[in-house]
Structures are given as structure tokens and as C-alpha cells.
Amino acid sequence: MKIDQISDIHLDNNLTYIAEFENKNQKKYGMNRYIYETSEYTFLTLFSHIIPEEKGEVLIIAGDLAEDISLMEKFFEYLNKYHYYEKIFYVFGNHELQFTSKEYHEFPRMKTYKDKVERIKRCLSKFKNLSILDGDVEEFKGIVFGGAMGWYDGAYSRYIDSSMTNKDITSQWYESSPDAAIEGIDYFDVPLQDEMIKIESIYKKVHVMITHISPLMDYRTINNLYKYSAMSGLYIFDGKKYFSNNIKYWAYGHIHDFNHFENGGITFVRNPLGFNNSFRKKYFSFEI
């Protein structure tokens, strides 16, 4: 089975970037900015950089697809129209938990990130080839896929600087992380317990595990510029106890550079698009 993988598509950012990069076409078609950013043409430009010509049977999206739910809906609508996959597995990322300014006004009953997650699930339930894995497992053609968002635990911060306390990490999190604006998260590790319970419940059952957050306490997974920064602890959780023998691949995202290596019999794969992408091709596939 051939599986294509991508993460950190960040539609809110990259559709705007495409519109700016291709603004001559915006003027040519006489579209206003928002219509152009969300047009089929703009999505097709995006797809040309993340979907290989010889695509697989399965697509994994390892989180941070978008903040705006309406963009998520357009993404899957156009993806199914032009690049239909038999199966798409998707886990949430930290950016899905963010409220857009539009959502504050349109959905006043959404109070916390948990409300946002449930709304995303309802809005995307119409796409029958899409499975959102949120502590779930699903078998497809004999391969068991499982996933959850995961959440960072600060362990890497304490590894770099053993004097750091949770209070210290939370203080720096407030200063430097956009996650501090997520409704319902007042400390850096609020979602951690729920996410670890989800992973605990599925990790022994799956062949392919999918999380957004990296489970690797390994400096090789960190960009050279940041591997000795204590704040890299906001990108990782210590997941070694979940590295079971049945897991063959672990797909993840959150860190915006490519990484692919084997550790303890598991192949860990990360293929992010990232922000303001320069539109080098970001294809990555593996076979199982």
C-alpha cells in the first residue's frame, strides 16, 4: 500500500501566500482578494505542490491543516474533486484549536478548544473517505491506522535545562507561543493528559500511528538552529513508552522541516509544508 503524507499545510497562511505570489492572475480574473484566495485555481496551485502525480491509495494529514473551518471544507471538497483518495486520515494540530475572528462572531456558543474540535468533526463528517483520528483506530485494506493530536509535555525543555519548572515553561509559553491564545488552555500542558489517554488506548493496536506533535526526545528531530533551545520542548512529548513492536511507521508534524529516520524498529516520518512556503515540491510517500 502506498501512503502519501503531508502536515502543516496552514491554509489560512498559504492560500494568501499563493494569492500574493500569483497576484497577476488575481488581476487578470478581476477577483477580489478573498474570492481569489479561496478559488479553485488557488487550491489547485496548492495541490500541485503537495500531491504527487502518482499518488497513493491513502493520504495522511498530520495536523495543522487550517484554523478556519470553511477553508478545511473547501480543501476536502476540491481535493476529492481533483485528487480523490480512497482514504484520508487526518489528526488535529494545535492550530485547529485556534478561533478565527470570524468564528468568535458566527459561533458564540463555541467557548473552548473542545467546542471547536467538535464543530470541525460535524462540518467534515460529509466527506465519507475522510477519517478524523482523535484517539481512534481504523483498519484499511489490512493495515490498522490510529492517531491523536498529542501535546507537548515540556520534557525536552527540562532535558536542555534541568532547572526549568512547569511554571518557567508556562511563562515562556505565554511569551512566545500562539497556543497561549487558545480558548480553554491556561497553562502550557492543559491538553496533555487527555491526549496521552487517547494514545495509550490505541498504540498497541496500530501499524501506522499518526500524531501532530513529535513523540521523539531526540535532537535529530529538531532543526539545528533550535536543538539546544529549551523552548523546543513545546514541539515534543516523550513518547518512548508508546513505541510498540507492532508500529511500523509513525507520521507526525508540527516542526517545519522534513525528517525521516528509523528508531527502535519504527520509521518516523515528517513532511511539513510550513508557513509562507516557497513552493518547492513537498511530496513524500511510503509503502507498507
N, C-alpha and C positions, 0 to 999 in steps of 0.2 A: 504494500500500500504506500503510495506517495502522498506525503503530507507537506503542504506549504505553510510557512509560519511567518507572521509579522506581529509587531506590537507597536505601541506608542505612535499611532497614526495621527493623533491630535488634529482632528478635522477642523476644529474651531480656528486653529492656527494655520494649518497648511492649505486649506481652501483659500484663505485670504492671501497667503503667500503666492499661490498659483495665479490668483486674480491679478496681483501686482506684477508678477513675472510675465504674465501674458496680457497686460493691460491693452495692448494694441488690438487684441481680439475683442476685448470688452467694448472699446470704442467702435470697432467695426460693426458689431452686432447691435450697438445702440442700447445696451442693457444698463440698468442702474447697478450699483456695486453689489448689493446684496443678492439680486437675482443672478448676477453673473457668478458670484462666489458659490452659489448653490445649484448652478445649472448642470445639466447632464455633461456638457462639454468639460466643465471643471472637474467633475468626478472622473470622467474618462481619462483626463490628463493624470490625475492621481493614480488611477488603476494601472496606467501604463508603466508606472514606476514601482508598483508593489506586487502585481500579479504576473507571474511568468507566462510566457506564451504556451509552454507545455505544462499546464497546471496540473496539480494533483487531484485526488478524489476528495481530500479533506483540507480545509483551511483552519488554522489555529490563529486566533487573535488574542494575544496575551495581555490585554488590558490597555487602558488609556486610548480608547477609540475617539471619544469626544466628551465634552461637558454638556453640550446642547442635545437634548433628546431628539429634536426634529432632524438634526444632522445625522444622528445614528439611523433613523428611519430611512432617510434618503440614501444613505450609504448602502444599506442592505437591499433596498429597492433596486438601485442601479447595479449593484453587484450581481444580484440574481438575474437581472435583465441581460447583462453583457458578459458575465463570467460566472455562470452558475456552477456552484459546488454541490456535490451530493450531500456533503455535511460540513457545517461550520460550527466549531466550538469556540466559545468566547467567555473569557473571565473579565470581571470588572477590574479597573485600575483606580488609583487614588483620584484621578481627575474626573472620573464619572461621578464621584461623590460631591463634587463642587456644584453649587447652584449658580446658574446664569442669572443675570439681572432680569431677563425676560421671565424666567421661571418663578422668581420671587413674586412677580405681579400676577402671572397667569394661574399659578397653583398655590394659593395661600395656605392650603391645608398641608403642604409639604413643610415639615418643621425641622427634620433632621436628615442626615445622610441615609438612614434606613428607609425613610419615606421615598427618597429619590431612587434608591435601588429598586423598590417595589414598583414604582411608576415605570422605570425602564423596562422591567420584566413584562409588565402589562402591555406597553406600547410595542415591544418587539415580538410578542407572542404570535403575531400574524405570520411571521416568517417560519415556515414549517421545517426548513432544512437547517435552522439555527437552534443550537442548544446552548443556553447560558448555564455555565457550570459555577455553582455557588455552594460548594460542599456536596456536589452531585457526581455520580458516575454514570456513564452510558457506554454500552458496547456497540461498536460499528464494525461489521464485517470481521468479527472475531477479535478485534482489538478493543480493550477497555480504556476509555479516556476518563479522567477525573480532574477536577480543578476547583480552585477558590482563589480569591484575590490574594490572600496572605496579607501580612502587615509587618512593618519593621519593628524590631524589639530593642534596638539600642546596643545589642551585644558587640557589634563591631566598634562602636564608639568607645565602649569600655575596654575593648581589646587594644585600641590605639592609645587610649589614655585611661589607665586604671583608676584614676581619681574621680572620674566623672560619675555623678549620681543621676538618677532619673530626673531630679529637679534641674540639674545642669542641662541635661539633654532637652528637656521641655523648654527651658529658657531659650536655648539656641534654636530650637524648632520654631518658637514664636517669632524669632527674629528673621529666620531665613527660609522657612518652608511655606509654600502656598497652602499646604494642608491645614495650617493653623486657622484658615478661614472657613473650613468645612463645618457646617452646622451640626452640632452634637458631639464634636470632638474637642475637648477642652485640654487634654494632655496628649502628648505625642503617641502614646500606646493604647489609647482607648479601644480601638477595634481589635487589638491583638488577640485577646482571649477568644472572642467569637471566631476569628479566622483560624486560629490554631485548632479549635474544636472541630471545625469543618475538615481541615486537613487530616487531623487524627482519625476521623471517621472513614476516610476513603483511601489512605495511602497504601494500605496492604492489598487493595483490590485492583489497582490500575497498572497498565503497561505504559501509558503516557500520562504524565502529570503536568498540569498547567497552572501556573500562578503568575501574578503580575510582579510581585516582589521576589527578589532573588533569595533562594534558600541557602546560599553558599557563603560561609565565613572564610573566604579565600580571596586574597589580594589580587589574584589573577582575574577576578570578575570586575575589578574596579579600574576605571581609566587611570592611567599613570599619574595624571595631574592631581587625583583625589585619593589615591590609595592610602595615603598616610594622614588623611584628614578625618578627625573624629566625627564630622558630620556625615561621612559616608555611611554611618550607622543608620541613617534614615532611608537607606536603599536596600537593606538586607535584614533577614532574620536568620537565626541559627537553626537550620532545618535538618541537621545531620541525622537526628533520630528518626526522620521520616524517609531516609534513603533505603527503602526496602529492596530485596532482591528481585522482585517482580517488575519494578520500574525500569524501563529501558531508556526512555527519554523524559527529560524534564524541560519543558518550554517555559520561558519567563521573559520579563521585560523590565520596565522602569528605568534602567540605566541605558543611556542613549548611545551606546556603541555596540558593535557586533561582537559576539563571543560564542565560542563553540569548543568545548573540550570534554574529556571523559574524566570522571572522578568516581572511584569505587564501583565501577561497573555500570554507572548511569552516564549517558551522554546529555550534557546540559547545553541548551541552545537558546541564544538570544539574538533577535534580528529586529531592532527598532528602526522606525522611520525618524522619529525625533521632531524637534521644532524647526521651523524655517528651513525645511530641507532643501539642500542644493540639488536634489533630484538626480543623484546617482541612483542607479538601479538598486533596489533593496530586496532582491529575490533570495529566498532561502527555502530549501526543501530537504526532507529526509525520508528515508524508506524504512518501513518496519514490517 
